[in-house]
Amino acid sequence: MNCKTVTIASCAGEIPGAPRTPYAPLNPSSWHQAPSSSRARIASDPFRNARLAILAVPAGTAGHGCGCIDMMTRFCDREQEQGKAPAAPRTMALITAGVQPKNPPHVPPNKPTGPVMADHGHRPVTGRETTMQAIVQDRYGSADVLELADIGQPVPAGNEVLIQIQAAGLHRGDWHVMTGLPYLIRVVVPALGLRKPKSPVLGMDVAGRVEAVGSKVTRFQPGDEVFGWCDGSFAEYASAPEDQLAAKRPANLSFEQAAAVPISGFAALQALRDVGEIQAGQKVLVIGAAGAVGSFGVQVTGVASTTQVDLVRSAGADEVIDYTRADTDGSRHWDLIIDTAGRRTLSQLRRALTPQGTLVIVGGEGGGRWMGGFLRNLRAPVLSWFVGQRLRMLASKENQEDLQTLGELLEAGKLTPRIGRTYPLGEVPEAMRALEAGSTRGKIVITV
């Protein structure tokens, strides 16, 4: 029977003659082809050594590749049960030669069985078909724990959307997830583990194009441009429920600008509107106005360093206070203070408030490794019981309604994302170090 060769390998390297694969055998001399037959057979000796398996399949049936992988997996499981083989990798690269069949095996024409794929119509998708690059970590620590690696591409479930990521925003929360600091967040944040992150891929802010949709998705279709939030946006692809996404608009808004908005925008919007209960005519002070949240929160007055004064003024502040020359020393008073910097004590902030003013603390910066700035956050509402001022902390929540509000502000030109610097996906560790140093003006964005 005329056969083509399908090579499946499990070790890092290059396979000679292969167009692209991150896998190859450790022992090239052991390569050999199984006997040609209508039933693919696995070359036993290389596979028992967890080195290489070569399958022979009839010409023109390369589309059976997934079935071959399933067959090899079942073979591996059986051999392990019989004590004949070591544990074998469950993720393998598939390289085929020959022409793909018009319809995948056992799939009737024009009858969708899986997510709708961009440029491919309806076709079933399995987790073994494709890989992607992503920034991953297997432990808490500095930016040195981040690595660019090949992992499995997610598959959208019923109400999920698969996004081909174009840009992802980096914010302070990503640093806390990377380091696991302060230790308190490992207990109070469900997505974090005590010893290592539960999710290996960082990133929440996302902007990109819809690649595929689940069977229950009604709001999007492949090719749509979207932005929002998800788990694991520092990657080539990510999957998210459709209610975590909104249409990217206006059309001339770049993916980088859209990715800068969601998480920081939620914090700024909810700090001013919900917690701060801002009113017309109030004097508002935003501390840390050149940062990601602060640049969105600037309404009338901002506090920034000398090098960031122009940025804050361009963001819409009526007045900019250079904290290297003047600070919240009590000589002036504000009705509402939004503190995103975390460097000032409650007594300092209270002196800058009017007698019935409101303080909103955003984030938990500063402090030690155990509690960080959250000790100040917890003390604030308790102190409010004994003074006339309202001292509150913000626990921002991502939601579809506020995402739509941010989209409307963008479309109306009332909200302009301020991007400090962009980094490619492979340079996320450098971006994280820049974030930690606090030297970047505006939002840091990762391009994919």
C-alpha positions in Angstrom: 0.0 0.0 0.0 1.3 3.5 -0.8 2.0 5.2 2.5 3.0 8.6 3.8 5.0 9.0 7.0 3.6 10.8 10.1 6.4 11.5 12.6 5.5 12.1 16.2 8.4 13.0 18.6 8.5 13.9 22.2 11.9 15.6 22.9 13.1 19.1 22.3 15.1 19.9 19.1 14.7 20.0 15.3 13.4 17.2 13.1 15.3 17.2 9.8 13.0 18.1 6.9 10.1 19.2 9.1 8.6 22.6 8.3 8.3 23.5 12.0 8.2 21.7 15.3 9.5 22.1 18.8 10.1 18.4 19.2 12.7 15.8 18.0 14.3 12.6 19.3 17.3 12.4 21.5 18.7 9.5 19.6 18.3 10.1 15.8 20.0 6.8 15.0 17.0 4.9 16.4 14.6 6.3 13.7 12.9 3.7 11.7 9.5 3.3 10.0 6.9 0.8 11.0 5.7 -1.7 8.4 3.3 -0.1 5.8 -0.2 -1.3 6.5 -3.7 0.1 6.6 -3.5 0.1 10.4 -0.9 2.5 11.9 1.6 0.7 14.1 3.9 2.2 16.6 7.6 1.3 16.5 7.9 -0.2 19.9 11.5 0.1 20.9 11.9 3.9 20.5 8.6 4.5 22.2 9.5 2.3 25.2 12.5 4.5 25.6 10.3 7.6 25.4 12.3 8.8 22.4 10.4 8.6 19.2 7.5 6.9 17.5 6.9 6.8 13.7 3.6 6.0 12.3 2.8 4.8 8.7 -0.6 5.7 7.4 -2.1 5.4 3.9 -1.4 8.2 1.5 -4.0 11.0 1.5 -5.3 10.2 5.1 -3.1 12.7 6.9 -6.3 14.0 8.5 -6.4 10.9 10.6 -3.5 12.4 12.6 -5.5 13.0 15.7 -6.7 9.4 15.6 -3.1 8.3 15.4 -2.3 10.4 18.5 -5.2 8.9 20.3 -4.1 5.4 19.3 -0.6 6.1 20.5 -1.9 7.4 23.8 -4.0 4.3 24.3 -1.0 2.1 23.4 1.2 4.0 25.9 -1.4 3.5 28.6 -1.7 -0.2 27.9 2.1 -0.7 27.9 2.4 1.2 31.2 -0.2 -1.0 32.8 1.7 -4.0 31.6 5.0 -2.6 33.0 6.6 -2.4 29.6 7.0 1.4 29.1 8.0 4.5 31.1 5.6 7.4 31.5 5.4 9.1 28.1 4.7 12.7 27.3 1.0 13.3 26.6 1.7 16.4 24.4 3.3 15.6 21.0 3.9 17.4 17.7 2.3 16.0 14.5 3.9 16.5 11.1 2.2 15.2 8.1 3.1 14.8 4.4 0.5 14.6 1.7 -2.8 16.3 1.0 -5.4 16.7 3.7 -8.8 15.1 3.0 -11.7 17.3 2.1 -13.6 16.3 5.2 -12.1 15.2 8.5 -12.7 11.5 9.2 -16.2 10.6 10.5 -17.4 14.2 10.1 -20.3 14.6 7.7 -19.9 17.6 5.3 -21.5 20.9 6.5 -22.3 19.6 9.9 -20.4 21.6 12.6 -19.1 19.5 15.5 -17.0 22.0 17.4 -16.1 25.7 17.7 -16.4 28.0 14.7 -12.9 28.8 13.5 -11.8 32.0 11.7 -11.0 31.4 8.0 -11.8 27.7 8.5 -15.6 27.5 8.8 -16.9 24.8 11.2 -14.5 22.2 12.3 -13.8 20.2 15.4 -10.9 21.3 17.5 -8.9 19.2 20.0 -6.3 20.3 22.5 -3.7 18.1 20.9 -3.8 19.8 17.5 -1.9 23.1 18.1 0.5 24.7 20.5 1.2 28.4 21.2 3.8 30.5 22.9 3.1 32.0 26.3 4.8 33.5 29.3 4.7 30.9 32.1 5.9 30.5 35.6 6.0 27.4 37.8 6.8 29.2 41.1 6.6 32.6 42.8 9.5 35.0 42.5 11.1 37.9 40.6 10.8 38.4 36.9 13.5 35.7 36.6 10.8 33.0 37.1 9.0 34.0 33.8 9.8 32.0 30.7 8.6 32.0 27.1 7.4 28.4 26.4 5.3 26.4 24.0 2.1 25.1 25.6 -1.2 23.8 24.4 -3.6 26.2 22.8 -6.9 26.5 24.7 -10.1 25.3 23.2 -13.3 27.4 23.8 -16.1 25.8 25.6 -19.8 26.5 24.9 -20.0 30.1 26.0 -16.3 30.9 25.4 -14.4 32.8 22.8 -10.9 31.9 21.6 -9.0 35.2 21.1 -5.9 35.6 18.8 -4.2 38.1 21.1 -2.7 41.2 19.5 -1.9 43.1 22.8 -2.1 42.7 26.5 -1.9 45.3 29.3 0.5 44.9 32.2 -0.6 46.3 35.6 0.5 46.1 39.2 -1.7 43.2 40.0 0.3 41.1 37.6 3.4 41.8 39.7 1.6 40.7 42.8 0.6 37.4 41.1 4.1 36.8 39.8 5.7 37.3 43.2 2.9 36.0 45.4 3.4 39.1 47.6 2.3 40.1 50.0 1.7 36.6 51.4 -1.8 37.6 52.4 -3.0 37.5 48.8 -2.2 33.8 48.4 -5.0 33.2 51.0 -7.6 35.8 49.9 -7.3 35.5 46.1 -8.8 32.2 44.9 -6.8 32.1 41.7 -3.5 31.9 43.6 -2.0 28.9 45.4 0.0 28.8 48.6 3.2 27.6 47.1 2.8 28.3 43.4 0.2 29.9 41.0 -2.7 27.8 40.1 -2.6 29.2 36.6 0.9 29.2 34.9 0.1 32.0 32.4 0.1 35.6 33.6 -2.0 38.5 32.2 -5.6 39.7 32.4 -6.0 42.8 30.0 -6.5 41.6 26.5 -7.3 42.9 23.0 -7.3 40.9 19.8 -9.4 39.1 17.1 -11.9 36.3 17.6 -10.4 33.1 16.3 -13.2 30.7 17.3 -16.4 30.7 19.3 -18.1 28.0 21.3 -21.5 26.6 20.4 -23.4 28.8 22.8 -21.8 32.2 21.9 -24.2 34.6 20.3 -22.5 38.0 20.5 -19.3 37.4 18.5 -18.1 35.6 15.4 -14.6 34.8 14.0 -12.8 37.9 12.8 -14.4 40.3 15.3 -12.1 42.7 17.1 -12.6 42.6 20.9 -11.1 43.8 24.2 -11.7 42.8 27.8 -10.2 40.6 30.4 -9.3 36.9 30.6 -6.9 34.5 32.4 -3.5 34.2 30.8 -3.3 37.1 28.2 0.5 36.9 28.0 0.2 34.4 25.2 -0.6 34.1 21.5 -4.2 32.8 22.3 -6.5 32.9 25.3 -10.1 31.7 25.9 -12.6 33.8 27.8 -16.4 33.8 28.4 -18.1 36.1 25.9 -19.5 38.3 28.8 -15.9 39.3 29.6 -15.4 40.9 26.2 -16.7 43.9 24.3 -16.4 45.1 20.7 -13.3 47.2 20.2 -14.4 50.6 19.1 -13.9 53.1 17.5 -12.3 51.3 14.6 -9.2 53.6 14.7 -8.5 52.6 18.3 -5.4 50.4 18.3 -5.1 47.0 19.9 -2.4 48.4 22.2 -4.7 51.2 23.4 -7.7 48.9 23.9 -5.5 46.5 25.9 -4.5 49.3 28.2 -8.0 50.0 29.4 -9.9 47.1 31.1 -8.4 46.4 34.6 -7.0 49.9 35.2 -10.2 51.4 33.8 -12.4 49.4 36.1 -10.4 50.6 39.1 -10.5 54.2 38.1 -14.2 54.2 37.2 -15.3 52.4 40.4 -13.0 54.4 42.6 -14.5 57.7 41.4 -18.1 56.7 40.8 -19.0 53.9 43.2 -16.7 54.3 46.2 -15.8 57.9 46.0 -19.3 58.9 44.9 -17.9 61.9 43.0 -20.2 64.9 42.7 -20.2 67.9 40.3 -18.2 70.8 41.6 -16.0 68.8 44.0 -12.2 69.3 44.2 -10.6 65.9 43.4 -7.0 64.9 44.0 -5.6 61.8 42.2 -2.3 60.7 43.7 -0.2 58.7 41.3 -1.8 60.4 38.3 0.8 59.3 35.8 0.3 55.6 36.5 -2.1 53.2 34.8 -5.1 53.7 37.1 -4.2 57.3 37.9 -4.1 58.4 34.3 -7.7 57.3 33.9 -8.8 58.7 37.2 -7.5 62.2 36.5 -10.5 64.6 36.4 -9.3 67.9 37.9 -6.1 67.6 39.9 -3.3 65.1 39.8 -0.1 64.5 41.8 2.9 63.3 39.9 6.7 63.7 39.8 8.5 66.4 37.8 9.2 64.1 34.8 5.5 63.2 34.6 3.8 66.6 34.9 3.3 67.1 31.2 1.7 63.6 30.8 -0.8 64.2 33.6 -1.7 67.7 32.3 -2.2 66.2 28.8 -4.5 63.6 30.4 -6.9 66.3 31.4 -5.9 67.5 34.8 -6.8 71.1 35.6 -3.8 71.3 37.9 -0.7 69.2 38.5 1.1 69.1 41.8 4.8 68.1 41.6 5.3 66.0 44.7 9.1 66.6 44.6 8.4 70.3 45.3 5.0 70.2 47.0 2.9 67.5 48.6 -0.3 66.8 50.5 1.0 68.7 53.6 -2.4 70.0 54.7 -2.0 73.5 53.2 -4.7 72.6 50.7 -7.8 70.5 51.1 -9.8 68.3 48.7 -13.3 66.8 48.8 -12.1 63.5 47.3 -8.7 61.9 47.2 -7.9 58.8 45.1 -4.6 57.3 46.3 -3.1 54.9 43.9 0.5 55.2 45.1 0.4 53.7 48.6 3.3 55.8 50.0 1.4 58.1 52.4 0.0 57.4 55.8 -3.6 57.8 56.7 -2.8 60.8 58.9 -1.1 62.5 56.0 -4.0 61.8 53.7 -6.6 62.9 56.2 -4.8 66.3 56.6 -5.4 66.9 52.9 -9.1 66.1 53.1 -11.9 68.5 53.9 -13.6 67.7 57.3 -16.3 65.6 55.4 -14.0 64.5 52.6 -13.6 61.0 51.2 -10.4 59.0 50.7 -10.4 56.0 48.4 -7.3 53.7 48.6 -6.6 51.8 45.4 -4.4 48.8 45.6 -2.2 47.5 48.4 1.2 48.9 47.6 3.9 49.4 50.2 4.3 47.7 53.5 6.0 44.4 54.3 6.1 41.0 52.8 3.2 39.6 54.9 0.5 42.2 54.8 1.9 44.8 52.3 -0.2 47.9 52.2 -3.4 46.0 53.1 -2.9 46.8 56.8 -3.5 50.5 56.0 -6.5 49.5 53.8 -8.1 47.6 56.7 -7.4 50.3 59.2 -9.1 53.0 57.0 -12.8 51.9 57.3 -12.3 51.2 61.1 -11.0 54.7 61.6 -13.9 56.2 59.7 -16.2 55.2 62.6 -14.5 57.7 64.8 -13.9 60.7 62.4 -16.1 62.8 60.2 -14.2 61.8 57.0 -15.0 58.7 55.0 -11.9 56.5 54.6 -12.5 53.6 52.2 -10.6 51.0 50.2 -11.4 49.9 46.7 -11.9 46.2 45.8 -12.6 46.6 42.0 -14.7 44.1 40.2 -14.6 43.2 36.5 -18.0 43.2 34.9 -19.6 43.5 31.5 -21.6 46.7 32.3 -18.6 48.7 33.2 -16.7 47.3 30.3 -19.4 48.7 28.0 -19.2 52.0 29.8 -15.5 52.2 29.2 -16.1 51.3 25.5 -18.6 54.1 25.2 -16.2 56.6 26.8 -13.5 55.5 24.3 -15.8 55.8 21.4 -16.9 59.3 22.5 -13.3 60.4 22.8 -13.8 61.1 26.5 -11.2 58.5 27.5 -7.7 58.3 26.0 -5.4 55.5 27.0 -1.9 56.7 27.8 0.7 54.1 26.8 4.1 54.5 28.4 6.0 51.7 26.6 5.3 48.5 24.6 7.3 45.3 24.8 7.1 42.1 22.7 5.8 38.9 24.2 9.3 37.5 24.7 10.3 40.6 26.8 7.7 40.4 29.5 10.4 39.9 32.2 12.0 43.2 31.1 8.5 44.8 31.1 7.9 43.5 34.6 11.2 45.0 35.9 10.3 48.3 34.4 6.9 48.2 36.1 8.6 47.4 39.4 11.0 50.2 39.0 8.1 52.6 38.5 10.0 54.6 35.8 7.4 54.2 33.0 4.9 56.9 32.3 1.4 55.6 31.6 0.5 52.0 30.9 2.9 49.2 29.8 1.5 47.1 27.0 2.7 43.7 25.7 2.4 43.2 21.9 1.9 39.7 20.5 
